Structures are given as C-alpha cells and as structure tokens.
Amino acid sequence: MRTNWWAAALVALLPAPVAAQSLARRIQDAGEGTVRLSFAAREGVCSSGPGSITIMDDADEEEWESDCERGPVRVSLRMQGGRVAESETYVGGRWLAGRGRVTDLGLVPAQEAADLLLALAPQVGEEDGGELVTAATLADSAVVWPQLLRLARATEVRQETRRQAVFWLGQAAGAEATKSLDSIAVDGGGDVEIRKQAVFALSQRPEDEGVPVLIRIARTNRHPELRKSALFWLGQSEDPRALTLFEEILR
C-alpha cells in the first residue's frame, strides 16, 4: 500500500524528475516518524521566529537592516502509514533533538525539494497541503509556476491547497503568471472561490500586468461575484485606469 501511494503522489499530478524520485525514496526508506529536510531559500526569504516567514523586497533594506534570519528553509514531515500526516515549515534556526524517531536528510537541492513537496501537496490534509505548497515556493531558483498552475486547476485537490497554489501564482515573476491567473479567473466551469482567489492574485501583480486584466473581468465576466471582486481590487489599486472605469460605470 505504501509503494502504491508513493507512485500516485509522484506520478499522478506532476512529472517528477528522477532526482525528486530519489529524494522521495529516501523519505520512504525513513519509515515511520519525523523526516526533516533543509534547502536553500530564495532571495529575500527570512524569519524572525516561529510562525514568522517574511519575503523582503530589496527596497525594504535601502537604509535599514533587519534581524530577520535568511534561510535555509526547513521542512518537517511526520510520516504515518506511508503518508505525510503533518508538516511544518521554518526558515533559519536550528533543529532540536525532537521526540521519537527522527531522520534528518540534511541539506538537499532546492529544485528537487520543491518538486517533491508539490507532488506531495495533493495527498495530505487541507492545511498541510497548503503548507507544502508554500514551502516549495520558498526554494531558491526553483521554477514552480507550471506545477502551481496544474494544482490550481485540479478540481480533485482540496480547496485550501488550490487556494495556496493560486496565491503563489500571483507572486510569481513574469507575465506568464498573469496569463495563468487570467485563464483560471475566466474559466466558466471552475470553482467560484478559486476563481475569486485568482482575481485577488491578479491584484498582487505589477499594475501594468494585473490592472488591464482586472478591468476586462469587471467589464465582461458573466459571474457577478467575479465582477464585484475585480472592482473591489481595482478600487484598492488607485490606478488612473480604474478611476476611468468607475466613472464610466457611474455615468
């Protein structure tokens, strides 16, 4: 049963690279108990303590230096019956001895870790699935947006996991992320809450990318909740194009 589950986790959703399969094998071989892995954090990721993970912008430290600790990302997986029963993500700090059986895989390649965590995300509980998605997006130099898009569109995946995938798509760099979010928002057959999350994520994109798409959704989308959501986030943007749209509607 354990072997079948790992095959499903790594093959059903993502075309996991051979390296990620090797990392999966190391976790599987660890058996029951807690498995820990660490990997390099992407630029700006830091933590000032438990439950605090921050992504700093370069502009944040032009005249001030934070005590926020930079990396590595540390992920703890509690394994039970061949499955991830619980997960925790930290940045920086040090592992303590822990209770029960603990296997520390040490520092692993960031891309391999991201691929594996995204493959595992659909297989665990709602909150822990979202936790694994978040952890994967913190990996240094890892390209994750194609996997995030597949997760966001997978209707069989738990909603919180999909919501986190959509949120992090909105944080991904480049116009491709905006195109992906746009396709989710306008998908007439998609879950309304996930589509609203895509509208929110569009509002987090650079204004030249996100605002035109939000204006189009506000003008043409057939779903009233999505139009309302687009208008709300346009109202937060203070963009002159949004004001023009409001004037047009009110007239």
N, C-alpha and C positions, 0 to 999 in steps of 0.2 A: 504493500500500500504506500509506503514511504517513497519507493522508487517511482511509482506511477505519479504521485503528487509532484515530485520534483520535475519530472518530464513535462507535466502540464504547466507548471509555473514558468518554465524556461522556454517552452516552445509555443504554447498556445497563443500567447499575446505578442511576444517580441522575438525577433530573430537574433537571439543572444549569441554574441561571438564566442569562439572556442575558449578564450581566456575567461569569460564570465562563467562558462560552464565549469571550468576548472575551479574557480572560486566557490561556485555552488557545491561542487563535490567536497571541498574542504569543510564547508559548513555542514553538509550532510554527514560526513565522516565524524564530525564532533559529537553527534548523537544528542542525547537529552541534556538540558541545562542551558547555560547562557553562552552565546558566542559573541565575541567582540571583534570589531574591525575598525581600523582608522584609515583615513585617506586625506590627501592634501585638499585644503579648502580653496575655493576660487577667490579672486581678488575682492577685498572689502568685507569678507565674512569674518565675524568675530563674536565674542561672547564676554559678558561681564559677570556671569554666574549662572547657576541652574535655572533653566526655563527662559534664558535670555539669549537669543541669537539675533544679531544685527547685521544688515548688509550696508556698509558705509559707502557713501559716494565720495569721490576724490575731493569734491568741493567742501565736504564736511570738515576736512582737516587742513584747510589752507592756512589757518592761523592758530589752530588748536589741535592738540594730540590727545586722543582718547586712551584710557587704560584698558579698553576692550581688547581681549586676548585673541590673536589671529591664529586660528587653526591649531592642529588638524581637526577635521570632522571626526567624531567618534560615534559609532552606532552599536547599540547593544540589542541583540536578538535573543529572546527567550524561546527556546525550542521545546516543543512538547508534541509527542507523537509524530515527529517528522514534519511539523508545521511551525510557522512563526506564530506564537501565541501572544507575544507582546514585544514592542520595540520602543527604544528611547534614542534620542539624538542629542549630542552635545557638541560643543566646539571648544577646543583647547583643554586645559586642565590635565588631570592625570586619572587613570583608572585606580580604583581601590581594589582590595582583595576580593570583595564580593562574597556571596553565600552560595553554598552548593558547588556544583561542578561548573567551572568557568574555563572556556577555551578562548584564548586571545590570538587572533590571526595576525596581529601586528599591523604594520603599515602596508596597505595594498594599493595597486594602481587605481587612480581616481575614476577613470572611464569604466574599468571593469566593475568597480563598486557601484557606480551609477546604473550601469546596465542591469546588474543583478537586483538591486533594490527596486527598480521599476518593474522587473519581471515578477518580483515577489508581491508587489503592492496590491494587485487584484485578488490575491489569495488569502489575505488576512482581514481582520475586523475593520470596521469603518474608520475609526480614529487612527489605528496603526497603519492602515493603508495610506492615509494622508500623510502620516509621519514619514513613511518610507519615500513617498514622492518628494516631500520637502528635503529630506536628507540627500536624495540623488541630485537635486538642483544645486546643492552647495558644493558639488565636486569640482575641483579645479580643471578647467579646459575641457570639460565633458560636454559633448553635443547631445542634448537630451530632448530638444523640442519635437523631433519626429515621434519619439515614444510617448511624450506627453499628449500629442495630438491623438494618437491611437487610443490612449487611455480615456481621454475626454470624450471620444466618440463611441466607446464600448458600452452599450446600454446594459450589458450584463454585469458591469462593475459597480460596486457600491457607490452611492451618490457622493459621499464625502471625499472619497478617493478621486472621483472625477472632478469635483469642485476644486480640489487642490491642483490637479493637472491643468485645469483651465486657468487658475490664478497664476501659476508659474509660467504658463504660455505667455501670459500678459507681461511678465517680467523679462522674457527672453529678448535678446537683442536682435534687431533687424526687421525689415519689412515682412519677411516670411511669417513671423509670428502674428502680425496684424492680419495677413491673409488667412491664416489658420483660424484665428478667432472670429473673423468675419464669416467664414464658412460655417462655424458652429452656431453663431447667432442667427443666421438666416435659414438654418435647417428646419423646415416646417414640421418635420416628423420627430424632432428631438425633444428631450425633456425641457420644459419651460424653465425650471430652476437652473439647469446647466446653461441654457441659452442666456439667461439673465446674468449668470456669472461671467459669461463671455463678454457681454456688454460692459460689465464693470471692468473686466480686464482690459478692454479696449480703451477705457478711460484712463488707464495707467500707462498707456503707450505715449511716446512723444506726440505732441499736439498735431504736428503735420501728418502723422500717420493715423492717429486714432480719431481726431475730430471729424474729418470728412466721412469716415465710415459711420460714426455715431449720427451724423446729420442725415445720412442716407437711411439709416434704420428708423430714425424719428419720422422721416417723411414717408417712407414706403412700406415698412414692415406691416404685415397684416395682423400681428398679435398686439393688442392694446397694452399689455403689460410690458412688452419689449419696447414699444414706442415711448411709454411713460418712463421706463428705466433709462433709455437713451437721453431723453430730455432732462432727466434729473442730473445725470453725469455731465451733460453739456453745460448745465447751469453751474456746476462746480468748476468748470474749466476757465471761466472768464475770457474765453476766446471771442474775438470780434465776430467771427463767423457764426457762433452760437447766438449772439445777440441779434444778428441779422435774421436768423431763423425764427427766434422768438417774436420779433417784430412782424415778420411775415405771417405767423400763425395768429397773433393777436389782431392783426388788421383784417 
